[in-house]
């Protein structure tokens, strides 16, 4: 798996580990497939205990490449 510089920067700024990105890429739910400039991009989503991670990935020479990573924070409301 290749992680782009852009994705690494976002991971660093958002506190997302490489292990979390791998888990999302391989085990997350596929939400969409989009073709951009002839390239198929997959968007996977993985809900974790306190956050939701989104990866945008493509494949280069049969190797998975993470283009970018998003972090969706879920608010916990008091009961």
DRENZALUM-792255 format. One record per residue: x, y, z of N, C-alpha, C in turn. Coordinates in pm, whole numbers. Example, Ala and Ser with C-alpha at 12.3 -4.5 7.8 and 13.67 -1.06 7.14 Angstrom:
BEGIN
nc1, nc2, nc3, cac1, cac2, cac3, cc1, cc2, cc3
1319, -569, 780, 1230, -450, 780, 1320, -330, 780
1285, -225, 708, 1367, -106, 714, 1290, 3, 787
END
This chain:
BEGIN
nc1, nc2, nc3, cac1, cac2, cac3, cc1, cc2, cc3
84, -117, 0, 0, 0, 0, 89, 124, 0
55, 218, -87, 126, 345, -96, 38, 452, -34
97, 539, 47, 24, 652, 103, 86, 779, 47
4, 861, -19, 54, 983, -81, 100, 1083, 24
183, 1179, -18, 230, 1284, 74, 113, 1364, 129
14, 1390, 43, -105, 1465, 87, -176, 1389, 199
-194, 1258, 181, -261, 1178, 283, -179, 1174, 412
-47, 1161, 401, 40, 1160, 520, 29, 1291, 597
23, 1402, 524, 8, 1533, 588, -124, 1541, 664
-232, 1497, 602, -364, 1499, 668, -365, 1406, 789
-301, 1290, 777, -294, 1197, 889, -224, 1262, 1007
-114, 1329, 978, -35, 1394, 1083, -117, 1504, 1151
-184, 1586, 1071, -261, 1698, 1127, -384, 1653, 1204
-444, 1541, 1163, -568, 1495, 1225, -549, 1385, 1328
-425, 1341, 1348, -398, 1238, 1448, -450, 1100, 1409
-437, 1067, 1281, -480, 937, 1231, -356, 852, 1208
-356, 732, 1263, -239, 646, 1249, -242, 570, 1116
-126, 520, 1076, -118, 441, 954, -198, 312, 969
-200, 257, 1088, -277, 135, 1114, -427, 160, 1094
-475, 276, 1138, -617, 310, 1118, -649, 327, 970
-557, 387, 896, -576, 405, 752, -581, 269, 682
-490, 180, 717, -490, 46, 658, -620, -27, 688
-664, -17, 812, -788, -85, 851, -906, -31, 770
-912, 100, 753, -1019, 161, 675, -1011, 117, 529
-892, 118, 473, -874, 83, 332, -912, -62, 303
-879, -152, 394, -902, -294, 371, -1033, -347, 430
-1079, -287, 540, -1197, -340, 609, -1315, -244, 611
-1293, -119, 571, -1400, -20, 572, -1508, -50, 469
-1621, 14, 485, -1733, -4, 393, -1711, 82, 269
-1720, 20, 153, -1707, 93, 27, -1833, 176, 8
-1818, 307, 1, -1933, 397, -14, -1956, 436, -159
-1849, 468, -231, -1865, 508, -371, -1744, 467, -453
-1769, 455, -583, -1662, 441, -682, -1686, 552, -782
-1584, 629, -810, -1596, 741, -902, -1483, 735, -1002
-1512, 769, -1127, -1408, 775, -1229, -1372, 921, -1251
-1244, 954, -1229, -1195, 1090, -1249, -1073, 1080, -1340
-1082, 1144, -1456, -975, 1139, -1556, -931, 996, -1587
-1028, 908, -1601, -998, 769, -1635, -948, 684, -1520
-943, 739, -1400, -893, 669, -1282, -1010, 637, -1189
-1023, 511, -1149, -1131, 474, -1058, -1087, 501, -915
-1168, 578, -842, -1138, 610, -703, -1242, 546, -613
-1194, 484, -508, -1280, 416, -411, -1282, 498, -283
-1400, 518, -226, -1413, 588, -99, -1463, 487, 4
-1379, 460, 104, -1413, 367, 211, -1435, 445, 340
-1527, 396, 423, -1558, 459, 551, -1549, 353, 660
-1484, 390, 770, -1473, 300, 885, -1510, 375, 1012
-1614, 326, 1080, -1653, 387, 1207, -1577, 318, 1318
-1512, 400, 1400, -1438, 348, 1513, -1510, 395, 1640
-1452, 368, 1754, -1518, 401, 1881, -1549, 551, 1893
-1451, 636, 1863, -1470, 779, 1886, -1454, 865, 1761
-1439, 801, 1644, -1422, 879, 1521, -1457, 794, 1401
-1476, 860, 1290, -1502, 792, 1164, -1394, 835, 1066
-1329, 739, 1002, -1222, 767, 907, -1272, 738, 766
-1236, 826, 674, -1270, 811, 533, -1140, 810, 453
-1123, 711, 366, -1006, 708, 277, -1053, 717, 132
-977, 790, 52, -998, 794, -92, -876, 726, -152
-901, 621, -232, -790, 541, -282, -810, 504, -428
-701, 470, -491, -701, 422, -628, -600, 308, -636
-583, 254, -751, -487, 145, -768, -389, 182, -878
-260, 167, -850, -153, 192, -946, -76, 62, -962
-75, 9, -1082, -3, -117, -1109, -42, -224, -1007
-170, -238, -984, -226, -336, -891, -191, -312, -744
-134, -196, -712, -105, -163, -573, -199, -52, -528
-254, -68, -408, -347, 29, -352, -273, 157, -317
-327, 272, -359, -267, 401, -327, -371, 489, -257
-338, 531, -134, -426, 619, -58, -398, 762, -104
-499, 827, -158, -483, 963, -210, -502, 1066, -99
-608, 1048, -19, -633, 1141, 91, -711, 1069, 201
-714, 1132, 317, -779, 1076, 435, -859, 1187, 502
-978, 1154, 546, -1064, 1249, 618, -1095, 1191, 755
-1122, 1281, 849, -1162, 1241, 984, -1295, 1309, 1013
-1395, 1229, 1047, -1525, 1281, 1085, -1542, 1257, 1233
-1555, 1362, 1310, -1571, 1349, 1455, -1719, 1342, 1488
-1754, 1248, 1575, -1891, 1237, 1618, -1903, 1293, 1759
-2001, 1378, 1780, -2021, 1434, 1911, -2100, 1335, 1996
-2060, 1326, 2120, -2132, 1241, 2214, -2213, 1334, 2306
-2342, 1319, 2303, -2428, 1402, 2384, -2452, 1335, 2519
-2457, 1414, 2625, -2483, 1356, 2757, -2621, 1292, 2762
-2633, 1184, 2836, -2762, 1115, 2847, -2846, 1174, 2956
END
